[in-house]
Amino acid sequence: MQSFKVPFSPIVSSAQELDDGTILIDSGVPGIFGVYDAQGDLISQWKMSVMKNIIYRVYQYDFKGFYFA
């Protein structure tokens, strides 16, 4: 297991290893979440406008077997 730097959050954050080997990281207080490759290189990143709230967790789902109308 290796480590790499991500945006700092003193509280609430999350990490999820995805099926393709990439890693989804959420840094709650700054409102940033992004996808990193297995070497820790940033692939893409998004920032939410968070005024009074924070991003608690971010997860990626494929929704296979779900029907949306």
C-alpha positions in Angstrom: 0.0 0.0 0.0 1.3 3.4 -0.9 0.2 6.9 0.2 -0.1 10.2 -1.6 -1.1 13.7 -0.7 -4.7 14.9 -1.1 -6.4 18.2 -0.1 -6.5 18.5 3.7 -9.7 18.3 5.7 -9.4 18.4 9.5 -12.7 16.5 9.8 -15.0 14.4 7.5 -13.6 13.0 4.4 -13.7 9.7 2.6 -11.8 7.4 0.2 -13.1 4.6 -2.1 -11.1 2.3 -4.3 -13.1 1.9 -7.5 -13.3 -1.3 -9.7 -10.9 0.1 -12.3 -8.2 0.7 -9.7 -8.7 4.5 -9.4 -9.4 6.1 -6.0 -12.2 8.5 -5.2 -11.2 11.0 -2.5 -13.4 13.5 -0.7 -12.0 16.3 1.4 -15.1 17.5 3.3 -14.3 21.0 4.7 -12.8 22.5 1.5 -15.6 20.9 -0.5 -13.3 19.1 -2.9 -13.5 15.6 -4.4 -11.5 14.0 -7.0 -10.4 10.8 -8.7 -6.7 9.7 -8.6 -4.9 6.9 -10.4 -3.2 4.1 -8.5 0.1 6.1 -8.4 -1.7 9.0 -6.7 -1.8 11.3 -9.8 -5.0 13.4 -10.0 -7.2 12.5 -13.0 -10.1 14.9 -12.3 -11.3 17.1 -9.5 -14.5 19.0 -8.6 -15.2 21.7 -6.0 -18.6 22.3 -4.5 -19.6 25.7 -3.1 -20.0 24.9 0.6 -20.9 27.9 2.8 -22.2 26.5 6.1 -22.1 22.8 5.3 -19.4 20.3 4.3 -19.2 17.3 2.0 -19.6 14.4 4.4 -18.9 11.5 2.1 -18.7 10.8 -1.7 -19.3 7.4 -3.2 -19.5 6.2 -6.8 -22.2 3.7 -7.7 -22.9 2.1 -11.1 -26.7 1.7 -10.6 -26.8 -1.6 -12.6 -30.2 -3.2 -12.1 -31.9 0.1 -11.3 -34.6 1.6 -13.4 -35.1 5.3 -13.8 -38.1 6.8 -15.4 
